[in-house]
Amino acid sequence: MIITIDGPAAAGKGTLAGKLAEKYALAYFDTGMVYRAVGLEMILGGYSLDDTAKAESLAQGLTFPRMMALSEYPDFRSLAGSKAASVVAAIPGVRKALLKMQQDFSIRPVFADGSPAKGAIYDGRDTGTVVCPQADIKFFVTASPEIRAERRYKEYLQKGQKANYQEVLTQTLLRDKNDFARESSQPAKDAVIFDTSELSAEEVFDQACEIVENRKKTLEK
């Protein structure tokens, strides 16, 4: 079974993906990591984020082991890392270079330890429209920009990182503008949409599980 969870930053994609992956024993691929990896490579190399040629070159050479190694760096999920990821993710050549890595995972999904899995959950932008349009189940999780910015701001503070709410909100709005400029970032026509602005994580999870259970019954027939 392949499940995709799409939606804007800090909407609750990761929370839902993690809980579903654990419940149904599915491999978990956070596709945002590939863009964070390229963005961090740009930062570590001292390259300008508007150097599209270098970003494309780094994306073409990115490997799964390198991505996992980069994820250990403090800036991988910092505000600076998020900004860099947003910029490189808007570069068509970068997206094209990283697409095959993401698509191949649905053919041979594996857990973090390398052992094979019987299915996968994709957490990230364009997963239901571009990466895995053939997915068995597609979810699109969203929330208002203000709520998402507040969540991300609190997340930075909990990690001991300096952050300013207004700056986080500005970055959230900018990322939305960049993301939704792409037609592929709109919800897939067959996606189930969850607005988490006024729904708890448990409420979303329960509703998602009901959908998964019904789909499993259909696939088993």
N, C-alpha and C positions, 0 to 999 in steps of 0.2 A: 504493500500500500504506500502510495506517495501522497503526502499532504503538504500544501503550500500555505504559508501564512504571510500575507502581504500587508502593507500599510505604512504610514509615515513614521518617522522616528519617535520613540518614547510613547507609542500608542498602547503598548502591551503585547507586542508580537512575541518577544523573547520569553516573557512569563508564560504565555499560553503554549508556546512551542516546547519549552522545557517540561512542562507538566504533562503534555500529551505524549512526548517522546518517552518519558519515564513510564507512564501508564501502559502504553502500547508497545514498549520495547522496540522503538524505532530509532534509527540513526538520526543525529541532529546536525544539520548544516546551517550555520549562521552565515548567510551569504554576504552580510555586511562586512565580515572579516576580510574578504578579499580586497575590498576597497580601502579598508583601514590599513591593510598591509602595504598596499601601494602608496597610500598617503604617508605612512610612517617612513617608508623607504625614501620618499622625497625629502622628508624632514631630516632624517639621519644623514642623507647625502648632501644636505645643504642646497638642494635644488629649489628653484622658484616653482610654486604650485601652478603657475601658468605656462610652465615648460611642458607643453603637450607631448612633444617628441620623447622626452625623457620618461614621462609618466607611462606612455605607451610601451616603451622599451622595457621598463621595469615590470609592467603587467604581463608582457609576453614571456618574461623569464621567471615569473613567480611560480613556486612549487608549493605543494601542501605542507611539507616539512618546514619550509622557510616561513610560511604564513603562521604556523603554530609557534615557531620560535619568536617571531615578531610580536605575537600576542602576549608574550611575557614582559614586554617593555611597559613601563609606567604610562607612557604617552599613548599607548595603543587605544585606550578608551577614555583618554582625557578630552577636555574641551578642544585643545589644539589638534588632537588626533581626529576628532569629529569634524572639525573644519576642513582638515586636509582630505579626509575621506569624501566629504560632500563635493569638494572641488574636483577631485580626480574622477569621481563617479559620473560627473556630467560630461566627461570626455568620451565621445563615441568610440574612439580607438581603444581606450582602456576597457570599456564595457565589452567590446567585441573580443578582445584578447582573453578576458576572464570568463566569458560565457561557456566555453567548451569545458573548462574545469568543473563548473557548476553542473552542467548537463550530464557529464559523465558519471557524476556521483549517483544519479538516479538509476543508472544501469548497474552499478556495482557499489551500493551503499555499504559503508563500514562504520563501526563504532570508533571511538577515540583510540582504542587500543589496537585497531587494525583488523579486528575480527569482523566477519561478514554479518550484515543485517538483512532482515527480510523486507525492509522498507525504510523510508526516510521522511523526515519532516524538514521542510525548507523554511527558514525564517529570514525574510528580507524582501526588498523591493523588486518588483517585476517577476517574482517567482511563479505566479499563477498565469502570467501573460506571455513571458518570454522564456524563462528558464525551464519550467515544466508545465507547458500548456496542456499536457496530457494527464496531469495529476488527477487522482481519484477524488480528492476533496480540496476545495480552495476556500480559504478564509481571508477576509480583508478586515483588519483591525484598525480603527481610527479613534480620534478624540480631538477636542478643540486644541488649537495651537497653545493657548494659555495654560491649559491643564498639562499638556505634554511638556511644555517648558518648565513648569513647576516640578514635575516628576524628575526631569533630567537635572534640574538645579539641586534638588534634595539629594539626588544620587551622587552628585559631585561632592557635596558637603559630607555625606556619610563616608565617602572614601578619603576624606581629609584633603580634598582638592579645593583650591580657591575658585570661586565662581560668583558671578553677578547675575541675578535673575534677568535683568533687562537685556544683558548681553546674550544670555541663553535664549531668551525669547526672540531676539533679533536673528540669531543663528538658526533657530527653528523655522522662522518665517522664510528666511533665505533658502534653507534647504528644501522647504516645501515648494518654493517657487521653481527651484532647479529641477526637483523631482517631477512635479506635475506638469512641467513643460513638455515632458515626454508622454506621448499617447499611451505607451505601454504601462505607465505608472497609475493609470486609472484602474479601478477594480475590474477583474475579469467578469465577463457577462454572466458566468455561472458561479461566481463567488458568493459566499454567505458573508454579509457585512455585519460587523459588531462595532457599535459606537460605545467605547468604554468611558466616555465622559461621566456617565452616571451609573455605570455598571461596575460591580466589584470584580476582582480577578476570579473569585470563586464562581460567581454567576456566569461569567463568560466561559469558564472551564466546563461547568456543568452543561451548558447549552451546546458547547462544541462536542463534548463526549456523546451526547444524545445523537448528534448528527453522524459522528464516526460510527457509533454502534449500528445505526440504521444502514449506513453505507457498507459496513462489513457484512451484514446479512445479505445484501444485494450481491456483493462480490462472491460470497460463498455458495450462491445458488448455481 
